[in-house]
Amino acid sequence: MSLISSVDVGTLLGCQIVLTLVYAIVFCCMKWMYPYLRGAGAVALAFLAATIANVLLLLSGTVPTFLSIAVSHCLLLSAFVLFYSGVLHFFKSPRRIVYAWGLTVVSSALTVYLTLSHDRTRALTYVIAISFFLVRGVIALEIFRHAADRVFLKIFAFLMAAYAIFALNRVIFLLIHGSPPSPAQREFLQTVSVLLSVSFAFLIGLSFLLMLCGDLLTLVKDESERDLLSGVLNRRGIEQKLDNELRRAARSGQSLSIALIDIDHFKAINDRAGHAAGDAALRDVVSSLSGRLRPHDLVGRFGGDEFLLVFPHTSCSDALVICSRIEQSVRELSIPGAGLPLTISIGLTQTTSGEIAGPLLARADKALYNAKNAGRNCCRVLLHETDAESGVGDVVLSSSPSDLLPR
């Protein structure tokens, strides 16, 4: 029983070996260069297993049947389970892979048994076809679950579903014709099967590669918007978030407040305790800020020791309560080994209808300037002229953990 019966099939299998090996190398290099890429390692192993399996198929007739049929199909099935594992990891899916490996073990055991048995060709065909159909099918379902409105993922899922159905081609032939294919029919089926397999392997590998590239671009973009020292958004990142929130506020008509925060006497901290202590102070302040913010609030490093807070769907009075908690939390900090206290000055304001970032930031900066002129370690609110009737005036945060003191 030979799986390779024509030069055309052998040539196609050679092409598939080159293709899967290239994909294995590409995904392995991506995982090595970018360890945080989810799923790349498992998919690299999947294509490597497929390469070995295709080599065994190509050597059919020159190696024992056990290797060219049983071992090769066990490797191919394992390759799809590894690919499924990579898909789960990419989507951060909580689904377990143990059932797919269980199917692989059972199917592999049956394949080995039927290969070593005589006159079990039809049963072997059913086992191989159904196992490939099931594994490819669950991959397609997993991609469908995460496709949502993403057209590319839907195309990928339909492609994998077609690949699953394609696994049943010999079973369908047996059901329709009721007898094994003749040598001529078998040669035709093999040629078409390998040709479609090469095409599916190319498209599936390309699809996952594009998914990883999209994920990589997102990660690179996120890193470009992060401050390396503090871990929060950098100026570019927080300004982009602010622009997005301003557009959202303009559409919904909801309030939006921002606060500029400056660490008091930061230069003196660097001069007296050293730049390492200054860096530690920045990180401690960020930790205090992040611990007092709500999940939808945003924080970014706006300058050297200056931070910008964005409070979506929040009035100035509500933002003031949050700033009060932040200010009191920072007061509990100090510079290790130097005994220097840490305090902050805060400038708070609220957007008006349709206002853009420039005037809003300028007003927050002026409020921060007012807080510094008031002796620091306080918060000042500055509203737009049209909001002056709202009843929120300048506010000073007490230097002791007591209630807010109206100015």
BELSUL-V181576 format. One record per pair of residues at least 4 apart in sequence whose ideal C-beta (glycine too) atoms are under 6 Angstrom apart, sorted by the first residue. I is the first residue (numbers start at 1). J is the second residue. D is the distance in Angstrom with one decimal. If there is no record, write none. Layout:
BEGIN
<<I,J,D> <I,J,D>>
END
This chain:
BEGIN
<<2,60,5.4> <2,61,5.1> <3,57,5.8> <3,60,4.6> <4,9,5.5> <4,10,5.5> <4,60,4.5> <5,187,5.1> <6,187,5.4> <8,191,5.3> <9,190,5.1> <9,191,5.4> <9,194,5.2> <12,194,4.3> <12,195,5.7> <12,198,5.7> <13,54,5.7> <13,57,5.8> <13,58,4.6> <13,194,5.9> <15,198,5.7> <16,54,5.2> <16,198,4.7> <16,201,6.0> <17,51,5.8> <17,54,4.7> <17,55,5.9> <19,201,5.8> <19,202,5.9> <20,47,4.7> <20,50,4.5> <20,51,4.4> <21,51,4.7> <23,47,4.3> <23,205,4.2> <24,44,5.3> <24,47,3.8> <24,48,4.2> <24,51,6.0> <27,40,5.0> <27,43,4.9> <27,44,3.7> <28,44,4.1> <30,34,5.9> <30,37,5.8> <30,40,4.9> <31,40,4.0> <31,41,4.5> <37,212,5.6> <38,89,4.8> <38,90,4.7> <39,43,5.8> <39,86,3.6> <39,89,4.2> <39,90,3.6> <40,212,5.9> <42,82,5.1> <42,85,4.4> <42,86,3.6> <43,83,5.8> <43,86,3.9> <43,208,5.7> <45,82,5.0> <46,79,4.5> <46,82,3.7> <46,83,4.2> <49,75,4.9> <49,78,5.4> <49,79,4.0> <50,79,4.2> <52,75,5.6> <53,72,4.4> <53,75,3.7> <53,76,4.5> <56,67,5.4> <56,68,5.3> <56,72,4.0> <57,72,5.0> <59,63,4.6> <60,68,4.0> <63,67,4.6> <63,68,5.4> <65,69,5.5> <66,70,5.1> <66,115,5.9> <67,71,4.8> <68,72,5.8> <69,115,5.1> <70,111,5.1> <70,112,4.7> <70,115,4.1> <73,111,5.5> <73,128,5.4> <74,108,4.2> <77,104,5.2> <77,107,5.9> <77,131,5.7> <78,104,5.8> <80,135,4.4> <81,100,4.6> <81,101,5.9> <81,104,5.3> <84,100,5.6> <84,139,4.9> <85,97,5.0> <87,139,5.9> <87,142,5.5> <88,93,4.3> <88,95,5.7> <91,146,4.8> <103,107,5.9> <104,108,5.9> <107,131,3.7> <110,114,6.0> <110,127,4.8> <111,127,5.9> <114,120,4.3> <114,123,5.4> <114,124,4.1> <120,124,5.5> <125,170,5.1> <126,130,5.9> <129,167,5.3> <129,168,5.2> <129,170,5.9> <129,171,4.6> <132,136,6.0> <132,167,3.8> <133,137,5.9> <133,164,5.2> <133,167,4.5> <133,168,5.5> <136,163,5.2> <136,164,3.6> <137,164,4.3> <139,160,5.2> <140,157,5.2> <140,160,3.9> <140,161,4.1> <140,164,5.8> <143,153,5.9> <143,156,5.5> <143,157,3.9> <144,157,4.4> <147,153,3.9> <147,154,4.5> <147,157,5.6> <156,207,4.3> <159,203,5.7> <163,200,4.7> <166,196,6.0> <168,172,5.5> <173,177,5.9> <181,185,3.6> <181,186,4.4> <181,189,5.9> <189,193,5.7> <200,204,5.8> <225,233,5.6> <225,234,6.0> <225,236,5.8> <225,237,2.9> <227,232,5.7> <227,234,4.3> <227,301,4.3> <230,282,5.5> <230,286,4.5> <230,301,5.3> <232,286,5.7> <232,299,5.1> <232,300,5.5> <232,301,5.8> <233,237,3.4> <233,238,4.3> <233,300,3.4> <234,301,5.9> <235,302,5.5> <237,300,5.7> <238,300,2.5> <238,308,5.1> <241,298,5.0> <242,310,5.4> <242,357,5.4> <243,357,5.8> <245,256,5.8> <245,310,5.7> <245,312,5.0> <249,254,5.4> <249,256,4.3> <250,354,5.4> <254,313,4.8> <255,314,6.0> <255,315,4.6> <256,312,5.7> <256,351,4.7> <257,311,4.4> <257,314,5.0> <257,316,5.0> <257,319,3.8> <257,350,4.6> <258,310,5.4> <258,364,5.4> <259,309,4.3> <259,323,5.6> <259,346,5.4> <259,348,4.6> <260,308,5.8> <260,347,4.5> <260,364,4.5> <260,365,5.9> <260,368,4.5> <261,307,4.5> <261,344,5.2> <261,346,5.3> <262,306,5.0> <262,345,5.0> <262,368,5.9> <263,285,6.0> <263,305,4.2> <263,344,5.7> <264,343,4.5> <264,345,5.9> <264,376,4.4> <266,305,3.9> <268,272,5.8> <269,273,5.6> <269,278,5.2> <269,281,5.7> <269,335,6.0> <269,340,6.0> <270,275,5.4> <270,278,4.2> <273,277,3.5> <273,335,5.1> <273,338,4.0> <277,335,5.2> <284,333,5.1> <285,330,5.9> <288,329,4.3> <288,330,5.0> <289,299,5.3> <289,326,5.8> <292,325,4.6> <292,326,4.7> <292,329,5.6> <293,297,4.0> <296,312,5.7> <297,311,5.5> <298,310,4.1> <299,309,5.4> <300,308,5.2> <301,307,5.8> <302,306,4.6> <302,307,5.8> <302,308,4.2> <311,319,4.5> <314,318,4.9> <314,319,5.0> <316,350,3.8> <316,392,5.2> <317,392,5.5> <323,346,5.2> <323,348,5.9> <323,379,5.3> <324,397,6.0> <324,404,5.9> <327,397,4.9> <328,401,5.3> <330,342,5.6> <330,344,5.1> <333,342,4.2> <334,341,5.6> <335,340,4.0> <343,377,4.1> <345,371,4.1> <345,372,5.2> <345,376,4.8> <346,379,3.9> <347,364,4.8> <347,367,3.2> <347,368,2.9> <347,371,5.7> <347,380,5.9> <348,367,5.9> <348,379,6.0> <348,381,4.8> <349,363,4.5> <349,364,4.7> <349,367,5.7> <349,382,5.3> <351,355,4.7> <351,360,5.3> <352,384,4.7> <352,386,5.7> <355,359,6.0> <355,360,5.5> <357,361,5.7> <363,382,5.4> <366,382,5.7> <367,380,4.7> <367,382,3.7> <370,380,4.2> <371,378,5.1> <371,380,4.2> <372,376,5.5> <374,378,5.4> <377,399,5.2> <378,396,4.5> <378,397,5.0> <379,395,5.7> <379,397,4.6> <380,394,5.0> <381,392,5.8> <381,394,5.6> <381,395,5.3> <383,387,4.1> <383,388,5.8> <393,407,5.9> <394,407,4.2> <395,404,5.8> <396,405,5.2> <396,407,5.5> <398,402,4.8> <398,405,5.3>>
END
